[in-house]
Structures are given as C-alpha cells and as structure tokens.
Amino acid sequence: AVQVDVIYRRVDDHFLDPLEFRKDSLLGVPGIMQAYLKGNVALANAPGTGVADDKVTYAYVPDMIRYYLDQEPILGSVPTFLGWREADRSHILENLESLVVKSANESGGYGMLMGPTSTKKERAEFAEKIKEDPRDFVAQPVVSLSRHPTICPEGVEGRHVDLRPYILYGEDIEIIPGGLTRVALTKGSLVVNSSQGGGSKDTWVL
C-alpha cells in the first residue's frame, strides 16, 4: 500500500464525501472527511475555502486584514465595486466602457464583460443583467497586464501575462519560490484563462 499525504481537491464540497455530504455522490471518497479531520491526510483546497471563489470577497480583503490581523495591508488591492451597493452600482452602470465586470460566482473567464473591448450591445445586455441581479456582479478597473515574448504562429510576439504565486499554510506559512504564469494567446487580449484560449508559461526564479 502507498500512503497518500496530500490530495488536490477539485470537486465541489458537497460531492467530496458521500458519508458526510451528498449521499448520491459518485465523485467523492467515502471517509475522506474523517481522515482529514484526524490529520491523516491534507487537502489542497480544503472544504470551505470555496468562499474565496465568490468575487464579492475582493472588496472586503483590506478590512479582513485589519480585523483579523490588526495590521494595515502591505499591498494595495484593486478597487472592487459591488453591484448591490447603490452608489457602486451607479458607478458601474455609468462606466461600463472602462471597467471589467465579473459575475460573482463564475470562473474561467465566463460571465465577464471587458468594457474597453466590448460593443454597445454587450454593454446594454450587461447593464440589464446587473439591474436584474445586482448581487451577482462586481466590477473593477481594467488592470494593464505586463507583456512577455511568446512564440506564436506569426513568430515571437508580445502577449499579456499574469503571475499567480502560491502559499502553503500549515504549522508555518511558506511562500513557494515560483508560481503559475498565465498568458493571453490572443493578440491584444487581457483574458488569460485557459478556458478562454489562454495558456501557461514556465516561471523561473533566478
């Protein structure tokens, strides 16, 4: 038998363990929650961490740092406007051309409006969606990503990239010396998600 120390979880919480959550789940592992709670196995993407997938939390990160750590944030956050706040919603609707609007619970680049490259029709459709369900939308200023030489069918060209660092949290907090660099393979695009045609690059730490 081979001991498993860490499991990288990708299934939703309620499918994780049919003994603890959904009884009809065929995706999970019976008993995995007991093993996890006893400390016999670690779960990357532990149960409950999916709350961070709700993009509404972006707006509260600075306040979370102040409340839980009693410290001021070292790095600034991208300003996040919440659709359910009346003042924020007015700002979003008046500035759709310059903002990126995201569905709060979508991922992979879905449910998103990139204001500067959107059409008048797309903006009108998103405005209606925001009015109908303001809780489901957040908006942020468009962040200009850096560009990196990329091998393309036409040769080597600059493409926009972003870097995702990773942190391990256990008895100690360890920052991994590297990360995931994502690249927008479509010329001029700022969307790096693989589900939207993006790719990845090797990340070197020298």
VOTI-612399 format. One line per 4 residues: for each residue x negated, y, z negated of C-alpha. Coordinates in steps of 0.02 Angstrom, whole numbers, plus 32768, in hexadecimal, padded with zeros to 4 digits. Layout:
<atoms>
X:Y:Z  ... $
</atoms>
This chain:
<atoms>
8000:8000:8000  7FC7:80B2:8024  7FE9:8139:7FA3  803F:81D4:7FE7 $
800D:8273:7F8C  805F:82FA:7FF5  80F7:82FA:8067  8114:8386:80E4 $
81D0:839F:80DC  8230:83DB:8175  82E2:83A0:8152  8363:840E:80FA $
8373:83FF:803D  8419:83A5:803F  83D7:831D:80B2  8338:82FE:804E $
8370:8274:7FD8  8415:8216:7FEA  840E:81E6:7F32  840E:829C:7EFB $
8460:82FE:7F87  84C6:82C7:801E  84F0:820F:800D  8502:81FB:80C9 $
8455:823D:80F2  83EE:81CC:8163  8360:824B:816D  8323:824C:80BA $
82C7:81D2:804A  8329:8182:7FBB  82D5:81AA:7F16  825F:822F:7F57 $
82A5:82B2:7EE0  8281:8247:7E47  81CF:822A:7E83  81BD:82E4:7EA2 $
8203:8316:7DF7  818F:829B:7D9F  80F9:82E8:7DF8  80CF:824B:7E59 $
80D8:82A2:7F02  80CD:8356:7F3C  8144:839F:7FBC  8107:8425:8033 $
81A4:8490:804A  81E8:845D:7FA0  82A5:8458:7F84  82EA:8506:7F6A $
8262:8562:7FCA  82D8:8573:805E  831E:860F:8009  8288:8668:8054 $
82CA:863F:8102  8355:86BD:80E3  830C:8759:8132  836F:87C6:80BA $
82EA:879D:8038  826C:8805:809B  82BA:88A3:8057  82A4:886B:7FA2 $
81F0:882C:7FA4  81A2:88CD:7F5E  8224:88CD:7ED2  8204:8814:7EAE $
814A:8838:7E98  816E:88C7:7E21  81EF:8865:7DBE  8199:87BB:7DAF $
80E1:87F1:7DAF  80F0:88A0:7D68  807B:88DA:7DF1  8084:894C:7E87 $
8079:88F4:7F31  7FC9:88F8:7F79  8004:88E9:802D  8094:894C:8072 $
812B:88F1:80B9  817F:8916:815D  8218:8982:8135  82B4:8914:813D $
8363:8959:8157  83F5:88F0:811B  8493:88EC:8181  8506:88E4:80E9 $
84C4:8987:80A2  852A:8A14:80EE  8498:8A8D:8102  8428:8A04:8149 $
84AF:89CA:81C0  84C6:8A7B:8203  840A:8A88:821E  8407:89E1:8279 $
8498:8A0B:82EC  8450:8AB6:8315  83A2:8A72:833A  83BD:89CB:8391 $
8348:89FF:841F  82B2:8A0B:83AA  82D2:897E:832E  82C6:88C2:832D $
8369:887A:82EB  836A:87CA:82A3  83F1:8754:826B  83D0:8737:81B2 $
83DB:867A:81B9  839B:8651:8267  82E8:8620:828F  827A:85FB:8324 $
829F:86A1:8377  8359:867B:8389  83DF:86FC:835E  8366:878B:837B $
836D:882F:83D9  82C9:8880:840C  8307:8933:841B  8282:8982:848B $
8296:88FB:8511  8352:88E1:84FF  83D9:8916:8579  8468:898B:8553 $
84DF:88F7:855C  8478:8890:84E1  8473:8920:8466  852F:8938:8472 $
854B:887F:8452  84D8:8881:83B9  852C:891E:8376  85D2:88C1:8376 $
8584:882A:8321  853B:8898:829A  85E2:88EE:827C  863D:8847:8272 $
85C2:87F3:81FB  8548:8872:81B2  8507:87F9:812D  84BD:878C:81B6 $
8447:880F:81FE  83A8:886A:81CF  8340:88E2:8235  828C:891B:8232 $
821D:8991:8294  81C4:8938:8322  8115:890A:82E8  8094:8918:8373 $
8032:8875:8372  7F7B:886E:839D  7F47:8823:8443  7ECD:8795:8462 $
7E7D:874F:8500  7EE7:86BC:8539  7ED3:8641:85C8  7F68:8659:863A $
7F93:8619:86E9  7F55:86BF:872D  7EB1:86B6:86CD  7E7C:86FC:8624 $
7EF5:8782:85EA  7F23:87D6:8548  7FB9:878F:84EC  8007:87C3:8447 $
7FDD:8758:83AE  8007:874E:82F6  7FB3:86F1:8267  800A:868D:81E0 $
7F9B:866E:8147  7FC6:85E3:80CD  7FBD:85DB:8010  7FBE:853E:7FA3 $
8016:8556:7EFE  7FFA:84D7:7E73  7F95:84E2:7DD3  7F2F:8564:7E31 $
7F55:85D2:7EC6  7EE6:85B2:7F5C  7EE3:8613:7FFE  7EBB:85A0:8090 $
7E24:85DE:80F5  7E80:85E2:819B  7F31:85E9:81D8  7FA7:85D6:826A $
7F8E:8650:82F9  8026:865A:836A  8022:86A7:8417  80A9:86F1:8487 $
807F:86A0:852E  80F8:870D:8590  80A1:87AB:85CB  80D4:8841:8563 $
813E:87DA:84EB  8133:87ED:842E  8192:874B:840D  8115:86C7:83D6 $
818E:863D:83A2  8169:8597:83F7  8224:857D:8414  8222:861C:847D $
818D:85ED:84E8  8103:861D:846F  8067:85B8:844B  7FDC:85AA:83CC $
7F22:85CC:83C6  7E90:8588:8363  7E6A:85F5:82CC  7DB2:8607:82A2 $
7D72:864D:81FD  7CBC:8681:820E $
</atoms>
